[in-house]
Amino acid sequence: MNGIVGYGSYLPHYRIKIESIAKEWGDDPAAIKRGLQLFEKTVPGLDEDTITISVEAAKNALKRAQIDPQDIGAVYIGSESHPYAVKPSGTILIDALGIGPDVHVASYEFACKAGTEAMFVANSLVKAGDVKYALAIGADTSQGAPGDALEYSASAGGSAFIMGDENVVAEILFTNSFTSDTPDFWRREHEFYPRHAGRFTGEPAYFKHVVGAGKLLLEKSGMKPDDFKYAIFHMPNGKFPQVVGKKLGFTKEQLETGWIVPWMGNTYSGSSPTGLSAVLDVAEPDDMIFMVSFGSGAGSDGFIYRTTEKIKEVQDKAPKLKEMLDHDKVYLDYGEYAKFREKIILNE
C-alpha cells in the first residue's frame, strides 16, 4: 500500500474582502460575488512567500506523519511564484526542516497543477521503491494585475503531502493525466503579472481538461461518481468546480467539504491540494475521494484516494484547514493590500 502518510496546510492570516477590491475599480461587488462565487481571499504577509508557506505546511505534514525528516528522500515544490528564477525553493526548505543532504530536490512549474505534478512524481518514486518517503508541496502567492479579473481570486497558501508505504492515511489507488497545448494563461520571463485569454480559459481550457481527466480516471478505475464520498476539483473561482462536478455526475454534497475557494481564493498550485487537505481533516476510514487538478497551458492530474483507519489518528496532530480559514483573520483595505502585494513600491 502506498499513498499519503502525512499532510498539512498553511494559510496566511491576512484577508481582503471582495467589496474592498470592487470599490477601488468601480465594480458591483454583488455581481462579482454572484458571478465568481467569491467573498474574500488570503493575502501573504510582507515576510511571506512560497518558501515560507511551504515550510509551514511541511511542518504540519511532519506532525501528522511522525517520521524522521532524514528519511525523506525527495522534496518537490510546485508553484507559479517561486521566489527565485534560478534557485530552487526546496534547498531552503530542507535546511529549515533538517532534511538531507541525501535527498533529491526539484522545483516544479505547470501553472495551477504544479502541486499535483509534484504529488504525482513523489508518489511514483515511493511506489517504485526508490525512496522511503517523498515530500510534495503545492504553494503559491499568486499574482493578479491591478484591475484584472484575477485580482478578485489570486490568493496565497499551500499544502504539503508526505508519501510513503507505511502507516498510510490515504491510499492512492489510481492516477492519470490529461494534457494538451492550450495557451489560455501565461507569464513570460521578467513579467510580474500573468496574462490570460478571458473566457477562453474556461472552454476549451479548464472544462475540456478537467472533464477529460475525470472521465478517463473513472474509466481507468471502473468506478462511478456515486462510489465516492468526496470530490475535489481545481478552484479558479467558486463557480467552475461546481459546473465541472455536475458535468461529471458528482453532487453538490460531494463537493462541499473541499469547496473552500469562496473564503480562500485561488491559491493556484495549492488550490486542489488544499481542498484535499480540508477533506482529509474530516474523513472517516474507507472514504473514497476523487480529485482532479488543472493547470493552464494546459493539463489536469487525477487521483483516487481511499482513507485508512490511520486517518483518525492524525487529524488532530496539526491545525486543520477549517481553523485556518476561520480564525485569527486580519482584514486589509485596498491600500494595505496593494502595499503587501508590492503593487505600490515605496521609495527608499
C-alpha positions as a Markdown table, in Angstrom:
| # | Residue | x | y | z |
|---|---|---|---|---|
| 1 | Met | 0.0 | 0.0 | 0.0 |
| 2 | Asn | 1.3 | 3.4 | -0.9 |
| 3 | Gly | 0.0 | 6.9 | -0.5 |
| 4 | Ile | -0.2 | 9.8 | 1.9 |
| 5 | Val | 1.3 | 9.2 | 5.4 |
| 6 | Gly | 1.2 | 12.9 | 6.5 |
| 7 | Tyr | -0.4 | 16.1 | 5.3 |
| 8 | Gly | -0.6 | 19.7 | 6.3 |
| 9 | Ser | -1.5 | 23.2 | 5.1 |
| 10 | Tyr | -0.8 | 26.8 | 5.8 |
| 11 | Leu | -2.9 | 29.9 | 5.0 |
| 12 | Pro | -1.8 | 33.5 | 5.8 |
| 13 | His | -3.8 | 35.4 | 8.4 |
| 14 | Tyr | -4.3 | 38.4 | 6.2 |
| 15 | Arg | -7.5 | 38.8 | 4.1 |
| 16 | Ile | -9.2 | 41.2 | 1.7 |
| 17 | Lys | -12.9 | 41.2 | 1.0 |
| 18 | Ile | -14.3 | 41.3 | -2.5 |
| 19 | Glu | -16.1 | 44.6 | -1.6 |
| 20 | Ser | -12.7 | 46.3 | -1.0 |
| 21 | Ile | -11.4 | 45.4 | -4.4 |
| 22 | Ala | -14.6 | 46.2 | -6.2 |
| 23 | Lys | -14.9 | 49.6 | -4.6 |
| 24 | Glu | -11.4 | 50.5 | -5.9 |
| 25 | Trp | -12.3 | 49.7 | -9.5 |
| 26 | Gly | -16.0 | 50.8 | -9.6 |
| 27 | Asp | -17.3 | 47.2 | -10.0 |
| 28 | Asp | -20.5 | 45.9 | -8.5 |
| 29 | Pro | -19.5 | 43.7 | -5.6 |
| 30 | Ala | -22.8 | 41.8 | -5.6 |
| 31 | Ala | -22.3 | 41.0 | -9.3 |
| 32 | Ile | -18.7 | 39.8 | -8.6 |
| 33 | Lys | -19.8 | 37.6 | -5.8 |
| 34 | Arg | -22.7 | 36.2 | -7.8 |
| 35 | Gly | -20.6 | 35.6 | -10.9 |
| 36 | Leu | -17.4 | 34.2 | -9.3 |
| 37 | Gln | -18.9 | 32.9 | -6.0 |
| 38 | Leu | -16.1 | 34.5 | -4.0 |
| 39 | Phe | -16.4 | 36.5 | -0.8 |
| 40 | Glu | -12.8 | 37.1 | 0.3 |
| 41 | Lys | -9.3 | 35.8 | -0.2 |
| 42 | Thr | -6.0 | 35.3 | 1.6 |
| 43 | Val | -3.1 | 37.7 | 1.3 |
| 44 | Pro | 0.5 | 36.9 | 2.0 |
| 45 | Gly | 2.2 | 39.0 | 4.7 |
| 46 | Leu | 5.2 | 41.2 | 3.9 |
| 47 | Asp | 7.6 | 38.5 | 5.0 |
| 48 | Glu | 5.7 | 35.5 | 3.4 |
| 49 | Asp | 6.4 | 33.8 | 0.1 |
| 50 | Thr | 6.1 | 30.4 | -1.5 |
| 51 | Ile | 9.1 | 29.1 | 0.5 |
| 52 | Thr | 7.8 | 30.2 | 4.0 |
| 53 | Ile | 4.3 | 28.9 | 3.1 |
| 54 | Ser | 5.9 | 25.5 | 2.0 |
| 55 | Val | 7.9 | 25.3 | 5.2 |
| 56 | Glu | 4.9 | 25.9 | 7.5 |
| 57 | Ala | 2.7 | 23.4 | 5.5 |
| 58 | Ala | 5.5 | 20.8 | 5.6 |
| 59 | Lys | 5.9 | 21.2 | 9.4 |
| 60 | Asn | 2.3 | 20.3 | 9.8 |
| 61 | Ala | 2.6 | 17.3 | 7.5 |
| 62 | Leu | 5.6 | 16.1 | 9.6 |
| 63 | Lys | 3.5 | 16.5 | 12.8 |
| 64 | Arg | 0.9 | 14.1 | 11.3 |
| 65 | Ala | 3.4 | 11.7 | 9.7 |
| 66 | Gln | 5.6 | 11.4 | 12.9 |
| 67 | Ile | 8.7 | 10.4 | 10.9 |
| 68 | Asp | 12.3 | 11.4 | 11.0 |
| 69 | Pro | 12.8 | 14.2 | 8.3 |
| 70 | Gln | 16.1 | 12.5 | 7.4 |
| 71 | Asp | 14.1 | 9.6 | 6.0 |
| 72 | Ile | 12.6 | 11.8 | 3.3 |
| 73 | Gly | 14.4 | 11.0 | 0.0 |
| 74 | Ala | 12.8 | 13.5 | -2.3 |
| 75 | Val | 11.3 | 17.1 | -2.0 |
| 76 | Tyr | 9.3 | 18.7 | -4.8 |
| 77 | Ile | 7.7 | 22.1 | -4.5 |
| 78 | Gly | 5.2 | 23.1 | -7.2 |
| 79 | Ser | 4.5 | 26.8 | -7.7 |
| 80 | Glu | 3.9 | 29.6 | -10.1 |
| 81 | Ser | 5.6 | 32.0 | -7.7 |
| 82 | His | 9.0 | 30.6 | -6.8 |
| 83 | Pro | 10.9 | 33.5 | -5.2 |
| 84 | Tyr | 13.9 | 32.8 | -7.4 |
| 85 | Ala | 14.1 | 32.2 | -11.2 |
| 86 | Val | 17.2 | 30.2 | -11.0 |
| 87 | Lys | 17.5 | 29.0 | -7.3 |
| 88 | Pro | 15.4 | 26.0 | -6.1 |
| 89 | Ser | 12.9 | 26.7 | -3.4 |
| 90 | Gly | 13.4 | 23.2 | -1.9 |
| 91 | Thr | 17.0 | 23.7 | -0.8 |
| 92 | Ile | 16.0 | 26.4 | 1.7 |
| 93 | Leu | 13.1 | 24.1 | 2.9 |
| 94 | Ile | 15.4 | 21.1 | 3.5 |
| 95 | Asp | 17.7 | 23.2 | 5.7 |
| 96 | Ala | 14.8 | 24.6 | 7.6 |
| 97 | Leu | 13.3 | 21.2 | 8.3 |
| 98 | Gly | 16.5 | 19.1 | 8.7 |
| 99 | Ile | 16.2 | 17.0 | 5.6 |
| 100 | Gly | 19.1 | 15.7 | 3.6 |
| 101 | Pro | 21.7 | 16.2 | 2.2 |
| 102 | Asp | 20.9 | 12.7 | 0.7 |
| 103 | Val | 17.8 | 14.0 | -0.9 |
| 104 | His | 16.5 | 14.7 | -4.5 |
| 105 | Val | 15.1 | 18.3 | -4.7 |
| 106 | Ala | 13.3 | 20.0 | -7.6 |
| 107 | Ser | 11.1 | 22.9 | -8.3 |
| 108 | Tyr | 8.0 | 22.2 | -10.4 |
| 109 | Glu | 6.0 | 24.5 | -12.7 |
| 110 | Phe | 2.8 | 23.9 | -14.6 |
| 111 | Ala | 0.6 | 26.8 | -13.7 |
| 112 | Cys | -2.0 | 25.7 | -11.2 |
| 113 | Lys | -1.3 | 22.0 | -11.4 |
| 114 | Ala | 2.4 | 22.2 | -10.3 |
| 115 | Gly | 1.4 | 21.0 | -6.8 |
| 116 | Thr | -0.4 | 17.8 | -8.1 |
| 117 | Glu | 2.5 | 17.4 | -10.5 |
| 118 | Ala | 4.8 | 17.2 | -7.5 |
| 119 | Met | 2.4 | 14.8 | -5.8 |
| 120 | Phe | 2.3 | 12.5 | -8.9 |
| 121 | Val | 6.1 | 12.2 | -9.1 |
| 122 | Ala | 6.6 | 11.9 | -5.3 |
| 123 | Asn | 4.1 | 9.0 | -5.1 |
| 124 | Ser | 5.6 | 7.3 | -8.2 |
| 125 | Leu | 9.1 | 7.3 | -6.5 |
| 126 | Val | 7.7 | 5.7 | -3.4 |
| 127 | Lys | 5.7 | 3.2 | -5.4 |
| 128 | Ala | 8.8 | 2.3 | -7.4 |
| 129 | Gly | 10.8 | 1.7 | -4.2 |
| 130 | Asp | 13.4 | 4.4 | -5.0 |
| 131 | Val | 12.8 | 6.4 | -1.7 |
| 132 | Lys | 11.2 | 5.6 | 1.6 |
| 133 | Tyr | 9.3 | 8.9 | 1.8 |
| 134 | Ala | 8.8 | 11.8 | -0.6 |
| 135 | Leu | 7.5 | 15.3 | 0.2 |
| 136 | Ala | 5.3 | 17.0 | -2.3 |
| 137 | Ile | 4.1 | 20.6 | -1.9 |
| 138 | Gly | 1.7 | 22.9 | -3.8 |
| 139 | Ala | 2.1 | 26.5 | -2.7 |
| 140 | Asp | 1.7 | 30.0 | -4.2 |
| 141 | Thr | 1.5 | 33.7 | -3.6 |
| 142 | Ser | -0.5 | 34.1 | -6.8 |
| 143 | Gln | -0.5 | 37.3 | -8.8 |
| 144 | Gly | -3.3 | 39.4 | -10.4 |
| 145 | Ala | -2.7 | 42.7 | -12.2 |
| 146 | Pro | -4.5 | 45.7 | -10.7 |
| 147 | Gly | -8.0 | 45.9 | -12.2 |
| 148 | Asp | -7.8 | 42.5 | -13.8 |
| 149 | Ala | -10.4 | 39.9 | -13.0 |
| 150 | Leu | -7.7 | 37.7 | -11.5 |
| 151 | Glu | -7.3 | 40.3 | -8.7 |
| 152 | Tyr | -10.5 | 39.1 | -7.2 |
| 153 | Ser | -9.3 | 35.5 | -6.9 |
| 154 | Ala | -5.5 | 35.3 | -6.8 |
| 155 | Ser | -4.5 | 34.4 | -3.2 |
| 156 | Ala | -1.9 | 32.7 | -1.1 |
| 157 | Gly | -1.5 | 29.4 | 0.7 |
| 158 | Gly | -0.4 | 25.8 | 0.2 |
| 159 | Ser | -0.4 | 22.2 | 1.3 |
| 160 | Ala | 2.2 | 19.5 | 1.8 |
| 161 | Phe | 1.9 | 15.7 | 1.5 |
| 162 | Ile | 4.4 | 13.1 | 2.6 |
| 163 | Met | 4.2 | 10.0 | 0.5 |
| 164 | Gly | 5.2 | 6.6 | 1.9 |
| 165 | Asp | 4.2 | 2.9 | 2.1 |
| 166 | Glu | 3.9 | 2.5 | 5.9 |
| 167 | Asn | 1.2 | 3.9 | 8.2 |
| 168 | Val | -0.7 | 5.3 | 5.1 |
| 169 | Val | -3.6 | 7.5 | 6.0 |
| 170 | Ala | -4.9 | 7.8 | 2.4 |
| 171 | Glu | -4.0 | 5.1 | -0.2 |
| 172 | Ile | -3.6 | 6.3 | -3.7 |
| 173 | Leu | -5.4 | 3.8 | -5.9 |
| 174 | Phe | -5.3 | 5.4 | -9.3 |
| 175 | Thr | -3.7 | 8.3 | -11.1 |
| 176 | Asn | -3.8 | 9.8 | -14.5 |
| 177 | Ser | -3.1 | 12.9 | -16.5 |
| 178 | Phe | -4.8 | 14.7 | -19.5 |
| 179 | Thr | -2.6 | 17.3 | -21.3 |
| 180 | Ser | -2.7 | 19.4 | -24.5 |
| 181 | Asp | -1.1 | 22.6 | -25.8 |
| 182 | Thr | -3.9 | 25.1 | -24.9 |
| 183 | Pro | -2.4 | 28.5 | -24.2 |
| 184 | Asp | -5.1 | 30.1 | -22.1 |
| 185 | Phe | -2.9 | 31.7 | -19.5 |
| 186 | Trp | 0.8 | 32.6 | -19.5 |
| 187 | Arg | 3.6 | 34.8 | -18.0 |
| 188 | Arg | 6.8 | 35.5 | -19.8 |
| 189 | Glu | 10.2 | 35.9 | -18.1 |
| 190 | His | 10.6 | 39.3 | -16.4 |
| 191 | Glu | 6.8 | 39.9 | -16.4 |
| 192 | Phe | 5.4 | 40.2 | -12.9 |
| 193 | Tyr | 1.7 | 39.6 | -13.8 |
| 194 | Pro | 0.3 | 36.8 | -15.9 |
| 195 | Arg | -1.9 | 37.3 | -18.9 |
| 196 | His | -4.9 | 35.3 | -19.9 |
| 197 | Ala | -7.3 | 34.7 | -22.7 |
| 198 | Gly | -10.5 | 35.7 | -20.9 |
| 199 | Arg | -13.4 | 33.4 | -21.5 |
| 200 | Phe | -11.1 | 31.0 | -23.4 |
| 201 | Thr | -9.7 | 30.0 | -20.0 |
| 202 | Gly | -13.0 | 28.2 | -19.3 |
| 203 | Glu | -13.7 | 26.4 | -22.5 |
| 204 | Pro | -11.7 | 24.8 | -24.1 |
| 205 | Ala | -9.1 | 25.0 | -21.3 |
| 206 | Tyr | -10.4 | 24.3 | -17.8 |
| 207 | Phe | -13.5 | 22.3 | -18.7 |
| 208 | Lys | -12.0 | 20.3 | -21.5 |
| 209 | His | -9.1 | 19.1 | -19.4 |
| 210 | Val | -10.8 | 18.6 | -16.0 |
| 211 | Val | -13.7 | 16.7 | -17.7 |
| 212 | Gly | -11.3 | 14.8 | -19.9 |
| 213 | Ala | -9.1 | 13.7 | -17.0 |
| 214 | Gly | -12.1 | 12.9 | -14.8 |
| 215 | Lys | -13.8 | 10.7 | -17.4 |
| 216 | Leu | -10.5 | 8.8 | -18.1 |
| 217 | Leu | -10.0 | 8.3 | -14.4 |
| 218 | Leu | -13.5 | 6.9 | -13.9 |
| 219 | Glu | -12.9 | 4.6 | -16.9 |
| 220 | Lys | -9.5 | 3.5 | -15.7 |
| 221 | Ser | -10.8 | 2.7 | -12.2 |
| 222 | Gly | -14.1 | 1.1 | -13.3 |
| 223 | Met | -15.8 | 3.3 | -10.7 |
| 224 | Lys | -18.7 | 5.8 | -11.0 |
| 225 | Pro | -19.4 | 9.1 | -9.2 |
| 226 | Asp | -21.7 | 7.7 | -6.5 |
| 227 | Asp | -18.8 | 5.4 | -5.4 |
| 228 | Phe | -17.2 | 8.5 | -3.8 |
| 229 | Lys | -17.8 | 10.3 | -0.5 |
| 230 | Tyr | -15.9 | 13.4 | -1.7 |
| 231 | Ala | -14.9 | 15.1 | -4.9 |
| 232 | Ile | -12.3 | 17.9 | -5.3 |
| 233 | Phe | -11.6 | 19.9 | -8.5 |
| 234 | His | -9.3 | 22.9 | -9.1 |
| 235 | Met | -10.9 | 26.0 | -7.9 |
| 236 | Pro | -10.1 | 29.1 | -10.0 |
| 237 | Asn | -13.3 | 30.6 | -8.7 |
| 238 | Gly | -16.4 | 29.3 | -6.9 |
| 239 | Lys | -18.4 | 28.6 | -10.0 |
| 240 | Phe | -16.1 | 26.4 | -12.2 |
| 241 | Pro | -15.7 | 23.4 | -9.8 |
| 242 | Gln | -19.4 | 23.3 | -9.3 |
| 243 | Val | -20.1 | 23.2 | -13.0 |
| 244 | Val | -17.5 | 20.6 | -13.8 |
| 245 | Gly | -18.6 | 18.4 | -10.9 |
| 246 | Lys | -22.1 | 18.4 | -12.3 |
| 247 | Lys | -20.8 | 17.6 | -15.8 |
| 248 | Leu | -19.0 | 14.6 | -14.4 |
| 249 | Gly | -22.0 | 13.4 | -12.4 |
| 250 | Phe | -21.0 | 14.4 | -8.9 |
| 251 | Thr | -23.4 | 16.1 | -6.5 |
| 252 | Lys | -23.1 | 19.4 | -4.6 |
| 253 | Glu | -22.8 | 17.5 | -1.4 |
| 254 | Gln | -19.8 | 15.5 | -2.6 |
| 255 | Leu | -18.0 | 18.8 | -3.5 |
| 256 | Glu | -19.0 | 20.9 | -0.5 |
| 257 | Thr | -16.2 | 19.9 | 2.0 |
| 258 | Gly | -13.4 | 20.6 | -0.4 |
| 259 | Trp | -15.0 | 23.7 | -1.9 |
| 260 | Ile | -13.1 | 26.3 | 0.2 |
| 261 | Val | -12.4 | 28.8 | -2.6 |
| 262 | Pro | -15.1 | 31.3 | -1.6 |
| 263 | Trp | -13.3 | 32.2 | 1.6 |
| 264 | Met | -9.7 | 31.5 | 0.5 |
| 265 | Gly | -9.5 | 32.5 | -3.2 |
| 266 | Asn | -7.4 | 30.6 | -5.8 |
| 267 | Thr | -4.1 | 29.6 | -4.3 |
| 268 | Tyr | -3.0 | 28.4 | -7.8 |
| 269 | Ser | -0.7 | 25.4 | -7.2 |
| 270 | Gly | -2.2 | 25.0 | -3.7 |
| 271 | Ser | -5.8 | 25.0 | -4.8 |
| 272 | Ser | -7.0 | 21.4 | -5.2 |
| 273 | Pro | -4.3 | 20.1 | -2.8 |
| 274 | Thr | -5.7 | 22.4 | -0.1 |
| 275 | Gly | -9.2 | 21.2 | -0.9 |
| 276 | Leu | -7.9 | 17.7 | -0.3 |
| 277 | Ser | -6.4 | 18.8 | 3.0 |
| 278 | Ala | -9.8 | 20.1 | 4.1 |
| 279 | Val | -11.4 | 16.7 | 3.2 |
| 280 | Leu | -8.7 | 14.7 | 5.0 |
| 281 | Asp | -9.4 | 16.7 | 8.1 |
| 282 | Val | -12.9 | 15.3 | 8.4 |
| 283 | Ala | -12.7 | 12.0 | 6.5 |
| 284 | Glu | -13.6 | 8.6 | 8.0 |
| 285 | Pro | -11.8 | 5.3 | 7.3 |
| 286 | Asp | -12.6 | 3.8 | 3.9 |
| 287 | Asp | -13.9 | 7.1 | 2.5 |
| 288 | Met | -13.3 | 7.3 | -1.3 |
| 289 | Ile | -12.0 | 10.6 | -2.6 |
| 290 | Phe | -11.9 | 11.8 | -6.2 |
| 291 | Met | -9.6 | 14.7 | -7.2 |
| 292 | Val | -8.7 | 16.4 | -10.5 |
| 293 | Ser | -6.4 | 19.4 | -10.7 |
| 294 | Phe | -6.0 | 21.9 | -13.6 |
| 295 | Gly | -3.0 | 23.9 | -14.8 |
| 296 | Ser | -3.1 | 26.4 | -17.7 |
| 297 | Gly | -1.1 | 25.5 | -20.7 |
| 298 | Ala | -2.9 | 23.1 | -20.2 |
| 299 | Gly | -3.3 | 19.9 | -18.3 |
| 300 | Ser | -5.0 | 18.0 | -15.4 |
| 301 | Asp | -3.9 | 15.4 | -13.0 |
| 302 | Gly | -6.4 | 12.9 | -11.5 |
| 303 | Phe | -6.2 | 10.9 | -8.2 |
| 304 | Ile | -8.4 | 8.4 | -6.5 |
| 305 | Tyr | -7.7 | 8.0 | -2.7 |
| 306 | Arg | -9.1 | 5.7 | -0.1 |
| 307 | Thr | -8.6 | 6.6 | 3.5 |
| 308 | Thr | -7.5 | 4.0 | 6.0 |
| 309 | Glu | -8.1 | 3.5 | 9.7 |
| 310 | Lys | -5.0 | 5.6 | 10.4 |
| 311 | Ile | -6.7 | 8.8 | 9.3 |
| 312 | Lys | -8.5 | 9.4 | 12.6 |
| 313 | Glu | -5.1 | 9.1 | 14.5 |
| 314 | Val | -3.5 | 12.0 | 12.6 |
| 315 | Gln | -6.3 | 14.6 | 12.1 |
| 316 | Asp | -5.8 | 16.4 | 15.4 |
| 317 | Lys | -2.0 | 16.4 | 15.4 |
| 318 | Ala | -1.8 | 19.6 | 13.4 |
| 319 | Pro | -4.0 | 22.6 | 12.7 |
| 320 | Lys | -7.0 | 21.9 | 10.4 |
| 321 | Leu | -7.8 | 23.8 | 7.3 |
| 322 | Lys | -11.1 | 25.0 | 8.6 |
| 323 | Glu | -9.4 | 26.5 | 11.6 |
| 324 | Met | -7.0 | 28.4 | 9.4 |
| 325 | Leu | -9.9 | 29.7 | 7.3 |
| 326 | Asp | -12.0 | 30.9 | 10.2 |
| 327 | His | -9.6 | 32.0 | 13.0 |
| 328 | Asp | -7.2 | 35.0 | 13.5 |
| 329 | Lys | -8.2 | 36.8 | 10.3 |
| 330 | Val | -6.8 | 40.3 | 9.8 |
| 331 | Tyr | -8.6 | 42.3 | 7.1 |
| 332 | Leu | -6.7 | 44.8 | 4.9 |
| 333 | Asp | -8.1 | 47.7 | 2.9 |
| 334 | Tyr | -7.1 | 48.1 | -0.7 |
| 335 | Gly | -4.2 | 50.4 | 0.0 |
| 336 | Glu | -2.7 | 48.0 | 2.6 |
| 337 | Tyr | -3.3 | 45.1 | 0.2 |
| 338 | Ala | -1.5 | 46.9 | -2.6 |
| 339 | Lys | 1.5 | 47.5 | -0.4 |
| 340 | Phe | 1.6 | 43.9 | 0.8 |
| 341 | Arg | 1.4 | 42.6 | -2.8 |
| 342 | Glu | 4.0 | 45.2 | -4.0 |
| 343 | Lys | 1.5 | 46.9 | -6.3 |
| 344 | Ile | 2.8 | 50.0 | -4.7 |
| 345 | Ile | 6.6 | 50.4 | -4.4 |
| 346 | Leu | 7.7 | 52.9 | -1.7 |
| 347 | Asn | 10.8 | 55.0 | -2.5 |
| 348 | Glu | 13.7 | 54.2 | -0.2 |
